[in-house]
Every structure is written in structure tokens, then in C-alpha cells.
């Protein structure tokens, strides 16, 4: 059952920027592992960025997006975002947000939003 909602995808030229957003119910957003994944046609789903919160906030990025993408969260709005700069054609994929309840080993997903980068 899909409970997260992504938005912000679209078509952009190489070198451009997009900002993806993911909204979640408060009952789910409170879990402390939040991620963005992507899946290109014919490829496996790839972890793009992770933000974990607890005593301190930690960030992690795939090597392919380091320095270009930034993950963030807004606890007041129950949203997370992925700011994508200097986009490349190889960033073309469907992007999914994910929130994980680590205690129950349960994942929550959105339906995905398409990002297409033209050369």
C-alpha cells in the first residue's frame, strides 16, 4: 500500500536542476531512515541518497551523485526533498522515496516520479 507521494519530476536539459519532494503521513515520517532511490529502464533500483536522524543527522550519497544531489527533510511539513543540480542524461530514471522502520524492518514507498534529462 503506497503511502508516500513524490512530486517534482519532469524533463530538463543536461546541466539543469530539479527538486523532488516526498510527502508522508506523520505516523510514517517519524521513522528515522529516509532514502531516495532511482530505477532506469532495464536496470536495478539504485540507492541514491540517505538521510538518517537520531542523536545526529547523517547523510550518504551514491558516488554517481555526490556533489550534485542534496537530500533534506522538513519535519514540520513531513516532507523530504532531493535537490538535483548539474543533471546528466544518465540521471534519467524513475525516482522513488522510501522511509524505513528499522525496528520492524518495514519499508514504505511512493509510486515514483519520472526524471528525464536530455542531452
C-alpha positions as CSV (number, residue, x, y, z in Angstrom):
1,X,0.0,0.0,0.0
2,X,1.5,3.2,-1.2
3,X,1.6,5.9,1.4
4,X,4.3,8.3,0.2
5,X,3.7,10.8,-2.6
6,X,6.5,12.1,-4.8
7,X,6.4,15.2,-6.9
8,X,8.7,17.5,-8.9
9,X,9.9,15.2,-11.7
10,X,10.0,16.3,-15.3
11,X,12.1,16.9,-18.4
12,X,15.2,19.0,-18.1
13,X,18.2,19.7,-20.3
14,X,21.6,18.4,-19.2
15,X,23.2,20.8,-16.7
16,X,19.8,21.8,-15.4
17,X,18.2,21.3,-11.9
18,X,15.2,19.7,-10.5
19,X,13.9,19.4,-6.9
20,X,11.9,16.3,-6.0
21,X,9.7,16.3,-3.0
22,X,8.1,13.4,-1.0
23,X,5.2,13.8,1.4
24,X,4.4,11.2,4.1
25,X,1.9,10.8,6.9
26,X,3.3,11.9,10.2
27,X,3.0,8.3,11.5
28,X,5.5,7.2,8.9
29,X,7.7,10.2,8.5
30,X,8.8,9.8,12.2
31,X,10.9,6.8,11.2
32,X,14.5,7.8,11.0
33,X,15.8,6.3,7.8
34,X,14.7,8.2,4.7
35,X,16.0,7.5,1.2
36,X,15.7,8.3,-2.4
37,X,16.2,5.5,-5.0
38,X,16.0,5.5,-8.7
39,X,15.4,3.0,-11.4
40,X,16.4,3.4,-15.0
41,X,14.9,1.3,-17.8
42,X,16.4,-2.2,-17.8
43,X,18.4,-1.6,-14.6
44,X,18.0,-2.5,-11.0
45,X,16.8,0.0,-8.5
46,X,19.7,2.1,-7.2
47,X,20.1,3.8,-3.8
48,X,20.8,7.5,-4.5
49,X,20.8,9.3,-1.1
50,X,20.1,8.6,2.5
51,X,19.3,10.8,5.5
52,X,19.2,9.3,9.0
53,X,18.3,11.2,12.1
54,X,18.5,10.4,15.8
55,X,21.1,11.9,18.0
56,X,22.7,13.4,14.9
57,X,21.8,13.6,11.3
58,X,23.8,11.7,8.8
59,X,23.9,11.9,5.1
60,X,25.1,9.4,2.4
61,X,25.2,9.6,-1.3
62,X,25.9,7.3,-4.2
63,X,29.3,8.1,-5.8
64,X,27.5,9.0,-9.1
65,X,25.6,11.9,-7.5
66,X,28.0,13.2,-4.8
67,X,28.4,16.9,-5.1
68,X,25.4,17.3,-7.3
69,X,22.4,16.0,-5.3
70,X,21.4,17.0,-1.8
71,X,18.8,15.2,0.4
72,X,17.0,17.1,3.1
73,X,13.9,16.8,5.3
74,X,11.4,19.2,6.8
75,X,10.0,17.6,10.0
76,X,7.4,20.4,10.3
77,X,5.9,19.5,7.0
78,X,6.5,15.8,7.0
79,X,8.4,16.1,3.7
80,X,11.8,15.1,2.3
81,X,13.4,16.5,-0.8
82,X,16.1,15.7,-3.3
83,X,17.7,18.8,-4.9
84,X,19.4,17.7,-8.1
85,X,21.9,20.0,-9.8
86,X,24.1,19.6,-12.8
87,X,21.9,16.9,-14.2
88,X,23.2,14.4,-16.7
89,X,21.4,12.2,-19.2
90,X,22.4,9.2,-17.1
91,X,20.4,10.6,-14.2
92,X,17.2,9.7,-16.3
93,X,15.1,7.3,-14.2
94,X,12.0,7.0,-12.1
95,X,12.8,8.3,-8.6
96,X,11.2,6.8,-5.5
97,X,11.2,8.0,-2.0
98,X,11.5,5.4,0.8
99,X,11.1,5.5,4.6
100,X,12.2,2.6,6.6
101,X,11.1,1.5,10.0
102,X,14.2,-0.2,11.1
103,X,12.7,-1.8,14.2
104,X,10.0,-3.6,12.2
105,X,12.1,-4.0,9.1
106,X,9.3,-2.4,7.1
107,X,9.7,-0.2,4.1
108,X,7.3,2.4,2.8
109,X,7.4,3.6,-0.8
110,X,5.9,6.1,-3.2
111,X,4.8,5.4,-6.7
112,X,7.8,7.2,-8.2
113,X,8.3,10.3,-10.3
114,X,9.9,10.4,-13.7
115,X,13.0,12.4,-14.3
116,X,14.2,12.8,-17.9
117,X,17.4,14.6,-18.7
118,X,18.0,15.4,-22.4
119,X,21.5,15.8,-23.9
